Amino acid sequence: MQQLRLIIKREYWTRVRRRSFIIATLITPLAFGLFVVIVNYILQYKSDEVIRIAVVDQGELFSGGIADEENIFFKQLDVDLETVQENFSEFDYHGILVTPPAGSVQQQKYTAKYYTDQKLTLELEPVLIDRLKFALRKHKIEELELDEKTLSALNSQVDIKPTPVTPEAVVGTSLAGKIAAVIGMVMAFLMYTTVFIYGMMVMRSVMEEKTNRIVEVMISSVRPFPLMLGKIIGVGFVGLTQITAWAILVPLMLIGVNLFFGFEVGATNLPEAPPELNGMNPELLANQIMTELGSFNWWLILPLFLLYFLGGYFMYAALFAAVGSAMSDDLGESQSLTIPITIPVILAFYITIAAIQSPNSGLAVWASMFPLFSPIVMPARLPFDPPWWQVASSILLLVLACMALVWLSGRIYRVGILLYGKKVSLLEMGRWIFRK
C-alpha cells in the first residue's frame, strides 16, 4: 500500500506541476470562449453577396410582385426568355427564373426552370422554392374562390400537457424531456472525451517510461501490478483536477463572453421551445428551465455519474495501460493495437444519440447493461429515471467487468513492460494472460 501511494503521488505531482498541464488547464477555457464567439458570429453572419435574379413570369404567378430577401433581389421582366438569354451577359444577373403555367388546382408537383451558369447554392434554392410555393398557394386560393381567413382557421395549435397517473410521480412539462435529453448528451459527451483523453494519457505515460528504460529501475523495487494501478489512479486524479478547474473556469468564461459581446451563448443551437412556451418572456422561460432543472433527482444523478465515470475510466485506462506496455516506438503499431479499445467507445457514443430519443428502447436498455457501453450510455439515461433494477444491474456488471479487466490488463502489463524490440499482436497479448 505504501508503494501504491508513492506511485500515485509521483504520477500526480509530476504531471500537475508541468508547465504544459498548467497552460492547457488555463488556455482551454480561453480557447473555448473564443470558439463560442467565432461559432456565434458564423451562425449570425449574413451573406454580403448580392444576387440578382431575372424573373420571366410565363405562368403569371407573380402578378402582385415578388418579395426580395436581404441580399437576393428579383426583377420581373416583360420580355420573352430568348431575349433575356441573348442579353444575359450584359446584365449582372445570377440567373433567370421562368415560371410555366400553374396548371390544374389539383396538381401538386410543379417544376420551374432556373437558367444560370453558376451553381445553385444552398442559400438560394430554398428562397426560390419558398417564393414559388407562396405564389402557387395564392393562385390556387383565387382559382378556388376560397377565403384566406377561413383557411387559416383550419390550422390548430396542439399542446401536450404531461400529467402523472400517481400523485408521487414527477413528470414535469414537455420542456422536461428536452432538458433531460440535453443533460444526458452532455454527460455522455464528457464520459466519451475523458475516457479517450485520460486513457491515452495513461498509455503515453507507460510508453514513455518503457522507452526511456525508467521502468526497469522502478520494477526493481515495486511489482508490475501496483505500478500499473498507481499510474491509473494518479492520472485519474490529474484528470479530476483538470475537469474541476474547467468546471469553474468555463462557466466564468461563458458569462464573460455573454456580457462582453452581448449575445446569448449557444442561443442559435437550442432546441425549439414547446408550444406552450412560445412567446413567453425570456425571464419566465429561464425560470421555467430552472424549475425543471430543480425537479431532477441530482442527489442520485451526480453520484451515479461519478461512479460510472470512475468505473469507465478504470476499465478503459487499464486496457490502454496494457496496450501501452506492449508497444514500441512504432506509431503504426500503436494505432492497430488501440482500435479494439476505441471501437466500443465510439459505438457507445452513437448508441447514446439513439438512447436520448428513446431511453427505454431495447437498444438503450441492453447497451446500458453491457459494461463496455454502460459508462457512456447509462449516464445519458439517468435524467429519464430508468428503473432501479436496471441501474443496479448495470453498476454490478460494470464493477465486475472493471475488476476483471484491471486484473487481465495487469497480467499483460507484467510481461509487456519489459519486452523490447518485438512487434506484438493481439493474439500474443492474449497468451500473456496465462503465462506464469
C-alpha positions in Angstrom: 0.0 0.0 0.0 2.9 2.4 0.8 4.4 1.7 -2.7 1.0 2.3 -4.3 0.6 5.6 -2.5 4.1 6.7 -3.6 3.4 5.9 -7.2 0.1 7.7 -7.2 1.7 10.8 -5.6 4.6 10.7 -8.1 2.2 10.4 -11.1 0.0 13.2 -9.9 2.6 15.8 -8.8 4.9 15.2 -11.8 2.0 15.9 -14.2 0.3 18.7 -12.3 3.5 20.7 -11.9 4.3 20.5 -15.6 4.1 23.8 -17.5 2.2 22.1 -20.3 -0.5 21.0 -17.8 -0.9 24.4 -16.3 -1.0 26.1 -19.7 -3.6 23.6 -21.1 -5.8 24.0 -18.0 -5.8 27.8 -18.3 -5.8 28.1 -22.1 -8.6 25.6 -22.8 -11.4 27.8 -21.3 -10.0 30.8 -23.2 -10.0 28.7 -26.4 -13.5 27.5 -25.7 -14.7 31.1 -25.2 -13.1 32.1 -28.5 -14.6 29.1 -30.2 -18.1 30.1 -28.9 -17.6 33.7 -30.2 -16.5 32.5 -33.6 -19.3 30.0 -33.9 -22.0 32.5 -32.9 -20.5 35.0 -35.4 -20.6 32.5 -38.2 -24.2 31.4 -37.3 -25.4 35.0 -37.2 -23.4 36.1 -40.2 -25.4 37.4 -43.1 -24.0 36.9 -46.6 -22.7 40.1 -48.3 -23.1 38.5 -51.7 -25.7 40.4 -53.8 -27.7 38.0 -56.0 -29.9 39.5 -58.8 -32.4 37.2 -60.4 -34.4 38.0 -63.6 -38.0 36.6 -63.5 -39.8 35.7 -66.7 -43.3 35.0 -65.3 -44.9 33.0 -68.1 -47.3 31.4 -65.6 -48.4 34.8 -64.3 -47.9 33.7 -60.7 -46.2 36.9 -59.5 -48.8 39.4 -60.6 -48.7 41.0 -57.2 -44.9 41.3 -57.2 -42.2 39.1 -55.6 -40.6 39.9 -52.3 -36.8 40.4 -52.1 -34.5 38.9 -49.4 -31.8 40.9 -47.7 -29.2 40.0 -50.4 -31.4 38.4 -53.1 -33.3 40.7 -55.4 -35.9 39.8 -58.0 -36.5 41.7 -61.2 -39.6 40.9 -63.2 -39.2 41.3 -67.0 -41.9 41.8 -69.6 -39.8 40.3 -72.4 -39.6 36.7 -73.6 -37.0 34.2 -72.4 -35.0 34.2 -75.7 -34.4 38.0 -75.5 -33.2 37.7 -71.9 -30.9 34.9 -72.8 -29.4 36.8 -75.7 -28.6 39.8 -73.5 -27.8 37.9 -70.3 -24.1 38.7 -70.4 -24.9 42.5 -70.4 -26.6 42.3 -67.0 -25.3 41.3 -63.6 -27.9 38.5 -63.2 -27.2 35.3 -61.3 -29.9 33.5 -63.3 -33.3 33.6 -64.9 -36.3 32.1 -63.1 -39.0 31.0 -65.6 -42.5 30.1 -64.3 -44.6 27.8 -66.5 -48.4 27.9 -66.3 -49.7 26.8 -62.9 -51.9 24.0 -64.4 -54.8 22.4 -62.6 -55.6 23.3 -58.9 -55.3 19.6 -58.1 -51.8 19.5 -59.5 -49.3 19.0 -56.6 -46.0 18.8 -58.4 -44.7 21.9 -60.1 -41.4 22.4 -61.8 -39.9 25.8 -62.7 -36.7 26.3 -64.7 -33.8 28.4 -63.4 -31.3 29.3 -66.1 -27.8 30.0 -64.8 -24.2 29.4 -65.5 -23.4 29.1 -61.7 -24.1 26.5 -59.1 -27.5 26.7 -57.3 -26.4 27.4 -53.7 -27.9 26.1 -50.5 -28.8 29.7 -49.6 -30.6 30.5 -52.9 -32.6 27.3 -53.6 -34.8 27.5 -50.5 -35.7 31.1 -51.3 -36.8 30.3 -54.9 -38.9 27.3 -53.7 -40.5 29.4 -50.9 -41.4 32.2 -53.3 -42.9 29.7 -55.8 -44.9 27.8 -53.1 -46.3 31.1 -51.8 -47.3 32.2 -55.3 -48.9 28.9 -56.1 -50.8 28.8 -52.9 -52.2 32.3 -53.6 -53.1 31.3 -57.2 -55.0 28.2 -56.1 -56.9 30.2 -53.4 -58.0 32.6 -56.0 -59.0 29.9 -58.5 -61.0 28.0 -55.9 -62.5 31.3 -54.6 -61.6 30.5 -51.0 -61.3 32.9 -48.1 -57.8 33.2 -46.6 -59.2 33.7 -43.1 -61.3 30.6 -43.4 -58.3 28.6 -44.4 -56.3 30.0 -41.5 -58.9 28.7 -39.2 -58.1 25.2 -40.2 -54.7 25.5 -38.6 -54.7 24.3 -35.0 -52.1 24.5 -32.2 -52.0 21.4 -30.2 -50.2 21.2 -26.8 -49.4 18.1 -24.8 -49.5 18.5 -21.1 -47.9 15.6 -19.2 -49.9 14.6 -16.2 -48.9 12.0 -13.6 -51.1 9.0 -13.1 -49.9 8.5 -9.5 -49.6 11.5 -7.1 -46.0 10.8 -6.2 -44.8 10.8 -9.8 -43.0 13.8 -11.2 -43.2 14.2 -15.0 -42.8 18.0 -15.4 -43.8 19.8 -18.6 -42.9 18.9 -22.2 -39.8 21.0 -21.7 -38.5 18.5 -19.1 -37.9 15.9 -21.9 -35.8 18.2 -23.9 -33.8 19.3 -20.8 -33.3 15.6 -19.9 -32.0 14.9 -23.4 -29.5 17.8 -23.2 -28.3 16.8 -19.8 -27.9 13.2 -20.9 -26.0 14.2 -24.0 -23.7 16.4 -22.1 -22.9 13.7 -19.5 -22.3 11.1 -22.3 -20.0 13.5 -24.2 -18.0 14.2 -21.0 -17.6 10.5 -20.5 -16.6 9.9 -24.1 -13.9 12.6 -24.1 -12.5 11.9 -20.7 -12.1 8.2 -21.4 -10.2 9.0 -24.5 -8.1 11.8 -23.2 -7.0 10.3 -19.9 -6.9 6.8 -21.1 -4.5 7.8 -23.9 -2.6 9.8 -21.2 -2.0 6.6 -19.2 -0.9 4.8 -22.4 1.6 7.5 -23.3 3.0 7.5 -19.7 3.6 3.8 -19.9 5.2 4.1 -23.3 7.5 7.0 -22.2 8.8 5.1 -19.2 9.3 1.9 -21.2 11.1 3.7 -24.0 13.4 5.7 -21.6 14.1 2.5 -19.6 12.9 4.2 -16.4 10.5 1.3 -15.7 13.4 -1.1 -15.4 14.6 0.8 -12.3 11.0 1.1 -10.9 10.3 -2.7 -11.4 13.3 -3.5 -9.2 11.5 -2.0 -6.2 7.8 -2.4 -7.0 5.7 -5.2 -8.5 4.2 -4.5 -12.0 0.5 -4.6 -10.9 0.8 -1.9 -8.2 2.9 0.1 -10.7 0.1 0.0 -13.3 -2.6 0.6 -10.8 -0.7 3.6 -9.3 -0.4 5.1 -12.8 -4.1 4.7 -13.5 -5.1 6.3 -10.2 -2.6 9.0 -10.4 -3.6 10.1 -13.9 -7.2 9.8 -12.8 -6.6 12.4 -10.1 -4.9 14.6 -12.7 -8.0 14.3 -14.8 -10.3 15.1 -12.0 -8.2 18.2 -11.1 -8.3 19.4 -14.7 -12.0 18.8 -15.1 -12.7 20.6 -11.8 -10.7 23.6 -12.9 -12.5 23.6 -16.3 -15.9 23.3 -14.5 -15.1 26.5 -12.7 -13.3 28.5 -15.5 -15.5 27.6 -18.5 -18.8 28.9 -17.0 -17.0 32.1 -15.9 -15.6 32.4 -19.4 -19.0 32.0 -21.0 -20.5 34.6 -18.6 -17.8 37.0 -19.6 -18.3 36.3 -23.3 -22.1 36.9 -22.9 -21.5 40.2 -21.0 -18.8 41.5 -23.4 -20.3 40.5 -26.7 -23.9 40.9 -25.8 -25.3 37.6 -27.2 -26.6 34.5 -25.5 -24.1 31.7 -25.8 -25.4 28.9 -27.9 -28.8 30.6 -28.4 -28.9 29.7 -32.1 -28.4 26.0 -31.2 -31.0 25.5 -28.6 -33.9 23.1 -29.4 -37.2 24.7 -30.3 -39.3 25.5 -27.3 -42.5 23.7 -26.7 -45.7 25.4 -28.0 -46.8 26.4 -24.5 -43.6 28.4 -24.1 -43.8 30.2 -27.5 -43.9 34.0 -27.0 -43.0 33.6 -23.3 -40.9 36.3 -21.7 -37.2 35.3 -21.6 -37.1 35.7 -17.8 -40.2 33.5 -17.4 -38.6 30.9 -19.8 -35.4 31.0 -17.7 -37.4 30.5 -14.5 -39.3 27.6 -16.2 -36.0 26.0 -17.1 -34.6 26.4 -13.7 -37.7 24.9 -12.2 -37.4 21.9 -14.4 -33.7 21.5 -13.6 -34.6 21.5 -9.9 -37.1 18.7 -10.4 -34.4 16.2 -11.4 -33.0 14.0 -8.7 -29.5 15.4 -8.7 -28.7 13.7 -5.4 -28.9 10.4 -7.3 -27.8 11.5 -10.8 -24.4 13.1 -9.8 -23.1 10.3 -7.5 -24.1 7.7 -10.2 -22.4 9.8 -12.9 -19.2 9.9 -10.8 -19.5 6.1 -10.2 -19.8 5.4 -13.9 -17.0 7.9 -14.6 -14.7 6.0 -12.2 -15.7 2.6 -13.5 -15.4 3.5 -17.1 -12.1 5.3 -16.6 -10.5 2.4 -14.6 -11.7 -0.1 -17.2 -10.5 1.7 -20.3 -7.4 3.1 -18.7 -6.3 -0.4 -17.7 -6.8 -1.5 -21.3 -4.8 1.4 -22.6 -2.1 0.7 -20.0 -1.9 -2.9 -21.1 -1.6 -1.9 -24.8 1.0 0.8 -23.9 3.1 -1.8 -22.2 3.2 -3.9 -25.3 4.1 -1.1 -27.7 7.4 0.0 -29.1 8.2 3.4 -30.8 6.2 2.4 -34.0 3.1 4.7 -34.2 1.5 2.4 -36.8 1.7 -0.4 -34.3 0.0 1.7 -31.6 -2.9 2.5 -33.9 -3.6 -1.1 -34.8 -3.5 -2.2 -31.1 -5.8 0.6 -29.8 -8.5 0.1 -32.5 -10.2 -2.7 -30.4 -10.4 -0.3 -27.4 -11.7 2.7 -29.3 -14.4 0.9 -31.3 -16.6 0.2 -28.2 -16.2 3.8 -27.0 -17.3 5.2 -30.4 -20.2 2.7 -30.7 -21.4 3.7 -27.2 -21.5 7.3 -28.2 -23.6 6.6 -31.2 -25.9 4.4 -29.2 -26.3 7.3 -26.8 -27.7 9.5 -29.6 -30.4 6.9 -30.1 -30.9 6.4 -26.4 -31.7 10.0 -25.6 -34.5 9.9 -28.2 -35.9 6.6 -26.8 -34.4 6.0 -23.4 -36.4 2.8 -22.7 -35.9 1.1 -26.0 -34.3 -2.3 -26.1 -31.1 -1.0 -27.6 -30.8 1.7 -24.9 -31.6 -0.8 -22.0 -29.2 -3.5 -23.1 -26.4 -1.1 -24.1 -26.7 0.5 -20.6 -26.2 -3.0 -19.1 -23.2 -4.0 -21.3 -20.1 -2.9 -19.3 -18.1 -1.6 -22.3 -21.1 0.7 -23.2 -22.7 1.4 -19.9 -20.3 4.2 -18.6 -21.4 6.3 -21.6 -25.0 5.1 -22.3 -26.4 4.8 -18.7 -25.4 8.4 -17.6 -27.4 9.6 -20.7 -30.5 7.6 -19.4 -30.2 8.8 -15.8 -32.2 12.1 -16.3 -35.1 9.9 -17.7 -35.4 8.0 -14.4 -34.7 4.4 -15.5 -35.9 1.5 -13.3 -33.8 1.0 -10.2 -33.1 -2.7 -11.1 -31.6 -1.6 -14.4 -29.3 0.9 -12.7 -28.3 -1.7 -10.0 -27.6 -4.4 -12.6 -25.6 -2.1 -14.7 -23.4 -1.0 -11.8 -22.9 -4.5 -10.6 -21.8 -5.7 -14.1 -19.6 -2.6 -14.5 -17.8 -3.3 -11.2 -17.3 -6.9 -12.0 -16.1 -6.1 -15.6 -13.8 -3.4 -14.2 -12.2 -5.7 -11.7 -11.8 -8.5 -14.3 -10.3 -6.1 -17.0 -7.9 -4.5 -14.5 -6.7 -8.0 -13.5 -6.3 -9.1 -17.1 -4.5 -5.9 -18.0 -2.2 -6.4 -15.1 -1.3 -9.8 -16.4 -0.5 -8.3 -19.8 1.3 -5.4 -18.3 3.8 -7.5 -16.2 5.1 -9.2 -19.4 4.9 -6.4 -21.9 6.5 -3.7 -19.8 9.9 -5.4 -20.0 9.6 -6.6 -23.6 11.7 -4.7 -26.2 12.4 -4.8 -29.9 9.5 -7.0 -30.9 6.2 -6.3 -32.5 3.3 -7.7 -30.6 -0.1 -9.0 -31.9 -3.3 -9.1 -30.0 -3.2 -12.9 -30.0 0.2 -12.9 -28.4 -1.0 -10.4 -25.7 -3.9 -12.8 -25.0 -1.3 -15.6 -24.4 0.5 -13.4 -21.8 -2.6 -13.5 -19.6 -2.0 -17.2 -18.9 1.8 -17.1 -18.8 3.3 -17.8 -15.4 
